[in-house]
Amino acid sequence: LQPEKAKDLGFGKNKSPLAKLFYGFRRSSPPGKRWLIPGTSEGKGMYEAAREWGLKFHNGDFDYQSDKVWWDHVVQAEVQDDDTGSTKPNPFSITVEEGSTTISGSKFEEQQDENDELYPGKKTHIFNKQYDLSELLNEKPISLTVMKYWPEAGSFPPIIFDGKSSTKFDVYVNQSHPLFRDFADGFEDLLLMELASKFYERTYNIDEFTVTRIYYELKKKYAGDTMLSVDNLVLSAKTLIKDIQNFLAIKRGGEQLKAIPVLTIEEQENLKRSYLQIENSSLNSIDDIISTTEYLKYMDLKHVFKFASQFPELLFDNHFFNLPFSTIDSKLIRESQLDQYNGFLNDVKWFIYELSEYSDEVVQKNKSLIVRNKYSLELLNERRS
């Protein structure tokens, strides 16, 4: 328990259970509720004053026979908001610069030593973010500094929350944990789960605001695009196909097609009807108009899927999608890739024409299929040129 003496004698760091307990309870910073350390409203520790209060207690001073003075200054040390709505920096807080593990503050060496003692290893900054559910929970926002973490030794959980105050945490994403090796979902959901438990510890209405309810609210506000919202998925799918339609009909509208598309009787009637509504004139023959991609602006979205499978060279190879097709030398590989791309588009089509018609009960029973098809939609959106 005397690290400097141990170091002088050639011993390594003491990692016994008793030593870990000692490291956890010997903190002198940061001031605030997390470690019950009194401080000023600027976040500076009142160490000399605390010793004086102790002497007054032992001397029988009436005002210091309870912990009221101590607690009042613990509360005072919490991060305060000024009149402008900004947050006063706590001089004991950690500031991690992007791509590094630089720590600043008036207690730099002490804080760095404590961090290394508790969580030794390499740390790389990912992001800083504030999570605010104050309108819902009537609690202060929680600020996180999130870092990738490679422990030197020992066993640590996948997500580590290291409290700097009741509203500020350093979060270590343990890259050595098997969870991140065996599962490809990333750490974001785990972070929100842990964060939900922190908010839950602070709320008084635990019957209404359970951990799962708080997790849902965090997910909805800060990771809504990852939720299985039927309306959002259908809208995203329609937007993608409409963008393809506009790209082909407008940006490449005057381009001559290598072959004349084959339209069914129903498609021909739909084309003539749309042409009449848009151009306010009748279309007697469709032969001239379907020789270029411009005709697609008169067609429905369902036909766009059909067109994409017949003329893939107009969409891939960095035209609309950054996916190779014509540039692939092998005919066998090229056809295999086209089957895969058409599969992605069919998944998108499923959102528009099937999922949109499902009842809530059917949606619940098809969650696995929704998740599977969602990956196709995400991949195509990510590969847009």
Number of C-alpha atoms within 10 A of each C-alpha: 14 9 12 11 10 13 11 9 9 9 11 10 14 14 15 10 9 11 14 14 11 12 16 13 9 10 15 16 24 27 33 27 19 16 19 19 23 29 26 17 19 16 24 20 23 17 14 8 13 17 11 11 19 14 13 15 16 11 11 10 12 9 12 17 15 10 11 11 14 20 17 12 22 24 18 19 26 24 21 16 11 9 7 6 8 9 11 14 13 21 19 21 24 23 15 21 16 13 13 13 16 15 15 17 15 12 17 15 12 14 22 15 12 17 16 11 17 13 20 16 13 14 22 19 19 17 14 16 10 12 17 18 17 11 9 10 17 12 15 15 17 19 17 21 21 23 26 19 23 19 18 11 11 8 10 15 13 18 22 19 19 16 16 22 24 18 21 20 20 22 21 26 27 22 18 18 17 11 15 15 10 8 9 8 10 12 16 12 15 14 19 20 18 16 20 22 15 17 23 20 11 14 15 12 10 11 8 10 18 17 20 13 13 23 22 18 18 20 19 14 13 13 14 14 12 12 13 14 13 17 13 13 24 20 14 18 23 18 12 16 19 16 12 22 26 16 20 26 20 16 13 15 16 14 15 13 13 9 11 13 16 11 14 9 9 8 14 15 13 15 22 18 17 18 18 14 11 10 10 10 11 12 14 7 10 14 9 9 14 19 17 20 24 22 20 23 21 19 20 15 18 12 13 18 18 14 18 19 15 13 14 15 16 21 21 22 17 15 16 18 17 15 18 16 22 14 11 13 9 10 11 10 12 16 13 12 16 17 13 13 20 16 14 19 21 16 20 27 21 15 24 21 13 10 20 15 12 14 9 10 8 11 17 11 10 13 12 11 12 20 12 11 21 19 14 19 21 15 11 19 14 11 13 16 13
